[in-house]
Amino acid sequence: MAEILGTPTASSAYSVMSAEDYLQMAEHCRLAKEKATDDFIRYYLERMEHSYRVLASSEAVLTESKQAQAEMGEDRDKKGS
């Protein structure tokens, strides 16, 4: 299966990935799934693709939330001055 998946794009397992990074990994899994010949591997890659898409969605929501919190903090600072 390693020859199908190739090397992940993340520099390490603990690095912070963006929503775009997760979408790239999902696409990588989708393409690998198309090349897979084994039903189990196709299923596994399908689940991995889904998981990366969920992570991308979650990361996008978290990023928006952080930006909104930062804006609220800036507004609060302006009102306090």
ZARO-322472 format. One line per 10 residues: number of its first residue (from 1); their letters; for each residue x, y, z of N, C-alpha, C. Coordinates in Angstrom, 2 decimals. Last residue first. Layout:
# residues N
NUM) a) X:Y:Z:X:Y:Z:X:Y:Z | ...
END
This chain:
# residues 81
81) sgkkdrdegm) -10.38:52.10:24.76:-9.42:53.22:24.68:-10.07:54.55:24.78 | -12.39:50.24:24.62:-11.79:50.50:25.93:-10.84:51.68:25.93 | -12.89:50.07:21.93:-13.93:50.64:22.79:-13.37:51.02:24.15 | -10.55:48.79:21.08:-10.86:50.11:20.57:-11.90:50.82:21.45 | -10.77:46.33:22.38:-9.65:47.20:22.69:-9.92:48.63:22.24 | -13.03:45.31:21.11:-13.09:45.56:22.55:-11.97:46.52:22.97 | -12.02:44.99:18.54:-13.15:45.90:18.78:-13.25:46.28:20.24 | -10.09:43.05:19.05:-9.67:44.36:18.54:-10.77:45.39:18.77 | -11.75:40.95:19.84:-10.76:41.47:20.76:-10.27:42.85:20.35 | -13.13:40.51:17.47:-13.87:40.96:18.65:-12.92:41.56:19.69
71) eaqaqksetl) -10.99:39.63:15.88:-11.69:40.87:15.53:-12.48:41.40:16.71 | -10.38:37.25:17.22:-9.37:38.30:17.12:-10.03:39.64:16.79 | -12.74:35.84:16.81:-12.33:36.18:18.17:-11.31:37.30:18.16 | -12.64:35.56:14.03:-13.74:36.30:14.63:-13.38:36.73:16.05 | -10.35:33.95:13.80:-10.36:35.27:13.19:-11.46:36.14:13.80 | -11.23:31.65:15.10:-10.07:32.38:15.63:-10.04:33.80:15.08 | -13.32:30.91:13.36:-13.59:31.24:14.76:-12.46:32.06:15.37 | -11.91:30.30:11.04:-12.88:31.40:11.03:-13.19:31.86:12.45 | -10.47:28.11:12.03:-9.76:29.29:11.54:-10.68:30.50:11.53 | -12.54:26.31:12.56:-11.68:26.79:13.65:-10.94:28.06:13.24
61) vaessalvry) -13.51:25.89:9.97:-14.39:26.48:10.98:-13.56:27.05:12.13 | -11.25:24.68:8.81:-11.78:25.92:8.25:-12.67:26.64:9.26 | -11.04:22.37:10.37:-9.96:23.36:10.41:-10.44:24.70:9.87 | -13.39:21.04:9.57:-13.19:21.45:10.96:-12.13:22.53:11.08 | -12.81:20.57:6.85:-13.98:21.35:7.23:-13.83:21.89:8.66 | -10.56:18.94:7.12:-10.48:20.21:6.38:-11.63:21.12:6.77 | -11.64:16.74:8.50:-10.61:17.56:9.14:-10.48:18.92:8.45 | -13.33:15.81:6.47:-13.90:16.26:7.74:-12.90:17.14:8.48 | -11.38:15.08:4.61:-12.36:16.12:4.26:-13.04:16.67:5.50 | -10.06:13.05:6.00:-9.33:14.28:5.66:-10.28:15.40:5.27
51) shemrelyyr) -12.16:11.17:6.10:-11.61:11.73:7.33:-10.85:13.02:7.05 | -12.48:10.54:3.37:-13.58:11.15:4.12:-13.05:11.85:5.39 | -9.98:9.35:2.89:-10.39:10.55:2.15:-11.49:11.28:2.91 | -10.19:7.15:4.61:-9.15:8.16:4.84:-9.52:9.47:4.13 | -12.25:5.77:3.35:-12.45:6.26:4.73:-11.42:7.34:5.06 | -10.95:5.19:0.94:-12.20:5.95:0.93:-12.47:6.56:2.30 | -8.87:3.60:1.86:-8.57:4.90:1.27:-9.81:5.79:1.19 | -10.38:1.36:2.73:-9.52:2.09:3.66:-9.23:3.50:3.13 | -11.50:0.54:0.27:-12.36:0.96:1.38:-11.57:1.82:2.37 | -9.14:-0.12:-1.13:-10.06:0.91:-1.65:-10.96:1.45:-0.55
41) ifddtakeka) -8.20:-2.16:0.53:-7.41:-0.94:0.38:-8.28:0.19:-0.16 | -10.24:-4.07:0.15:-9.95:-3.53:1.49:-9.20:-2.22:1.38 | -10.05:-4.62:-2.63:-11.27:-4.01:-2.06:-11.02:-3.39:-0.70 | -7.19:-3.84:-4.56:-7.76:-4.62:-3.47:-8.97:-3.89:-2.87 | -6.12:-2.03:-6.28:-6.71:-3.24:-6.85:-7.43:-4.09:-5.81 | -6.00:1.51:-6.68:-5.96:0.32:-5.82:-6.67:-0.85:-6.48 | -6.39:3.77:-8.13:-5.33:2.86:-8.58:-5.32:1.54:-7.82 | -8.35:5.12:-6.73:-8.61:4.76:-8.12:-7.60:3.74:-8.65 | -7.01:5.64:-4.36:-8.12:4.68:-4.35:-8.44:4.22:-5.76 | -5.31:7.66:-5.12:-4.72:6.36:-4.79:-5.80:5.28:-4.81
31) lrcheamqly) -7.18:9.72:-5.40:-6.43:9.26:-6.56:-5.81:7.89:-6.32 | -8.02:9.92:-2.73:-8.98:9.63:-3.79:-8.28:9.08:-5.02 | -5.66:10.64:-1.42:-6.30:9.35:-1.11:-7.29:8.95:-2.20 | -5.30:13.17:-2.58:-4.26:12.15:-2.72:-4.85:10.76:-2.47 | -7.54:14.46:-1.58:-7.42:14.23:-3.03:-6.38:13.16:-3.31 | -6.81:14.52:1.10:-8.04:13.83:0.68:-7.98:13.51:-0.80 | -4.55:16.13:0.95:-4.40:14.74:1.38:-5.64:13.92:1.00 | -5.77:18.51:0.18:-4.77:17.89:-0.69:-4.57:16.41:-0.33 | -7.32:19.00:2.43:-7.99:18.73:1.15:-7.03:18.09:0.15 | -5.29:19.50:4.29:-6.16:18.34:4.47:-6.89:17.99:3.17
21) deasmvsyas) -4.28:21.88:3.18:-3.42:20.70:3.30:-4.26:19.43:3.44 | -6.48:23.56:3.49:-6.02:23.23:2.14:-5.12:21.99:2.15 | -6.56:23.80:6.24:-7.69:23.15:5.56:-7.27:22.73:4.15 | -3.20:23.05:7.40:-4.30:23.94:7.06:-5.43:23.15:6.42 | -1.67:21.40:10.14:-2.03:21.43:8.73:-3.19:22.39:8.53 | 1.06:21.27:12.21:-0.27:21.84:12.04:-0.54:21.95:10.55 | 2.75:18.18:12.85:2.71:19.52:12.31:1.26:19.97:12.15 | 3.04:15.61:13.68:2.57:16.58:14.67:2.52:18.00:14.13 | 4.10:14.12:11.67:2.76:13.76:12.14:2.18:14.80:13.08 | 5.67:16.39:9.36:5.69:15.43:10.46:4.26:15.16:10.91
11) satptgliea) 5.13:17.61:6.95:6.53:17.39:7.31:6.67:16.45:8.49 | 2.73:16.34:4.65:3.02:16.97:5.94:4.45:16.64:6.35 | 2.40:14.74:2.43:2.95:16.07:2.23:3.30:16.77:3.55 | 3.47:11.26:2.48:2.56:12.35:2.84:3.22:13.71:2.66 | 4.51:9.35:-0.29:4.92:10.05:0.92:3.95:11.17:1.24 | 2.30:6.74:-1.46:3.44:7.63:-1.59:3.78:8.27:-0.24 | 0.12:5.00:-1.82:-0.03:6.26:-1.10:1.11:7.23:-1.33 | 1.21:2.87:-3.28:0.01:3.55:-3.76:-0.10:4.93:-3.12 | 3.34:2.00:-1.79:3.62:2.46:-3.15:2.41:3.17:-3.76 | 2.05:1.20:0.54:2.92:2.38:0.58:3.20:2.90:-0.82
1) m) 0.82:-1.19:0.00:0.00:0.00:0.00:0.86:1.25:0.00
END
